[in-house]
Amino acid sequence: MLQLNNVSYRKSKSDLVNSVSATVHAGDRLTIFGPNGAGKSTLMRLMAGIIKSTSGTIMYNDSLQTKNAIGYIPQQLALFENLTVKEHLRFYQKMTGNNSKSFMNEMIETLQLKDFWNKQIDELSGGMKRKVNLAVGMIQQPKIVFLDEPFVGVDLAAKHDMLNWLNQLNSRGITIVFVTHDWQVIRELASKMWLMENGELLQKTTVDEVVEDRVELTGVSTALDKMVSFHRT
């Protein structure tokens, strides 16, 4: 369980995240939704321990020590162009100390990386790079993983493989928290939804409630209301 208590993050006298209190439970499938500049990615980086909050606390299972249990997959590719897929995965496997061959083999098969095993990153399509980026972030087998726009520039086939892998992991109890504007991904991967705007967590709801128009959007701006309403149609 990840517990946020009055978490804020300020930069250049601006509140990028303002007094957020919420709980992420083990096995959750959570998407953080809102317009650009809402604070979604910043909040996720705070939860992942990439940046430190200005105030408030973030506890993982009643402990501040979270790094070993948390995976973070940024929107910007964390890959080396001149290394092969094999070299990437072997390198990060050694870094994390995860020597599980069965997990590695399953990930390679599900993401369909085997045919590209000896290709350099600069030879891959955008979708393949995203799949390798996902694999790198999952090698340590985290208990909770944060993904920032992981499907940008991904074709339908690559998206299918990535969703398949993430859903498999979630079925084993891995908690998934992600940011995306892709409503298809939200419908297939998320069950819970946080609505954010101007650094504030306005509502905690479910994807079904939003889609079926069973949640009253209180406190949200016209812009966010339109974003949500668009996907209800």
N, C-alpha and C positions, 0 to 999 in steps of 0.2 A: 504494500500500500504506500502511495506517495501522498503526503499531506502538505498542502500549502497554507500558511498562516499569514495573512496580511502582507503578501509579497509585493514589493514595489521595486521598480528600477528606473532610475533617473539618469539622464545624460544631457549635458548642456542645458541644464535647468528645465528640461522637458520630462514629463512623466510618460515613459514608453510603456510601462506597466504600472497600474495604480491599485494597490491594496487588494490583491487577488487572494481569496481564500477558497479552497476547493480540495477535493480528494479524488485521486485516481486509484481505483481498486485493482487488485490482481486479476488479470484476465480481461480487463476492459478493452474495448475497441472504440477509441475516442478520436474524433476529429475536432479541431479548433477552426472555426469558420468565421469569416468576416472580411470586410473590404481591405484593400492594400493600406498599410500603415496602421492597422488596428492593434498591433502588438503581438500578433499570433506567434511569429517566429521568435521574437524576443522572449516571450513567456516559455516557449518550448526550450530554448537555450538555457534559460534559468533552471527549468526542471531537470534538464540533462546535466547540469553542473558545468556547462561551458563558460558561463559568465556568472558572477555573484550578484545577488540582490542588494539593492541599496538599503532595504529594510525588510523585516519579516524573516520567516524561516521556511525551509523546505526539508522535510524529513522523509526518509525512505525506511519503512519498517521500524520507525522510532529511532533511527540513527541518521546522523549527518553524513556518514560515509556511504556514498552511493556509487562510486565510479565502477567498481567491479561488476555491479548488477545492471548497469545502464549502457545501452548502445545509442549512438547518435549518428544519423545519416543526413548530412547537410545537402542543401540544394546544389551548392557548388561541388563538382566532382572532386573527390579526394583520391585522385589517381595520378600515376606517373605515365606520361605518354610513351616513353621508350621501354616500358616493362611489359611483359606478356601477362595474360590472364593468370597463367600458372604461377609466374613469379610474384604477382600481387598476392594471391591467396596464400602461397607458402610463406611469404614475408610476414603477413599479418597473423598467420597461424603461429609463427614463432614468437611474434611480439606478444600475443595474448596468452600463449602457453596452452592453447586448446589443441590437443592432439587426437581428437575424436575423428577417426577415419569415416565412421558411419555417418556422422553429421555432415562432414565435408562432402562425401559422395552423394548423399541425398540432396544437398543444396545444389551441387553441380548438375545433377540430373534434372531436378525440378526447374531450375533456371535455364536449363539447356545451354550450359557453358562448355560442354566437352568438345564440341566441334570448333571452338574458338580458343582452345586451351593454350596453343602456342602462338597465338596472334598478339601483336603489340596493341596497346590501347589506341594508338593513333590510327590503326587499321580498322577499328570497329565503328559501327553505326552508333548514332546517339542512343538508341534503345538498348543496344548491347552494353554500352558504357554504363547506363543506368543500372542494368542488371549486375554488372561487376561491382559497381558502387554499393549496391544493396548487399551483395555477398560479403564484401569487405567489412561492412558495418555489422554483420551478423555472425562473423567467425567466432567471436568470443562467447556466443550463446547467451546474450543478456536476458535478464528476467523482464526488462521493460525496454522498449526501443522507441526512439523519437525520430520521425522522418519529416523533413522539411521539403515539401513539393517534390516528392520522389519520382513522380510520373511525368515531369516536364519533358517534352520532346520524345515521348515514348510511343511507338506504334502499337496497334491493337494486340499483336502477337506477344510482344515483350510485356505489355501491360497484363495480359492474361497470365503469363508465367510468374510475374512478380506478385500479383494478387493471390495466385495459387499458393505460392511459398509463404506469404504472410498469413494467409488463412490457416495453413497447416500449422505454423508456429503458434498462432493464437489458440488453436484447438488443443494445444499441449499446455496452455496456461500462460504463454508469453503475452504481456501487456503491450498494446500497440497504440501509440499516440501520433497523429500525423496532421499536417497542414496541406490542403490542396483546394483548388477551385474546380476540380473535376468531379462533377456530381455523380457520374457513373461509379467512380472509385469510392465516393462516400457511401453510396447505396450498397456496394458490394463488400466493403471492408469495415465500415463503422456501424456501431449501434448507438453510441452516445455522442452528443454534440454540445460543444461550448460555443456560444455566440459572443464575439468580442468586437469592440469598437472603441477607438480613442484610448487604448490602453486599459480599458475596463472589461471585466468579465460580466456581461449583462445578463446572460441566462445560461442555465445548465438544463439541457433537455435531451430528447432522444431523436434519432433520425426519423423514426416512424411518426412521432408526434408532429414534427415539422412538415413532413411530406403530406400527412393526412390532415394538416391544418387543425390539429387538436391542441396547439399551444398558442397562447396569446402573447404576442411579441410586445412586451411592455418595456419601455425605456430605450427602445432602439430607434435610430434615425430613419428617415424615409429611404435613404440609400440602402441601408442594411435590410430594411423591410422589403424593398424591391428585389434585392438579391435572393432572399429566401422565397418570396412569393413567386419569382420566376421559375424556381425549380419545383414548385408545387404543381405547375401546369403541365 
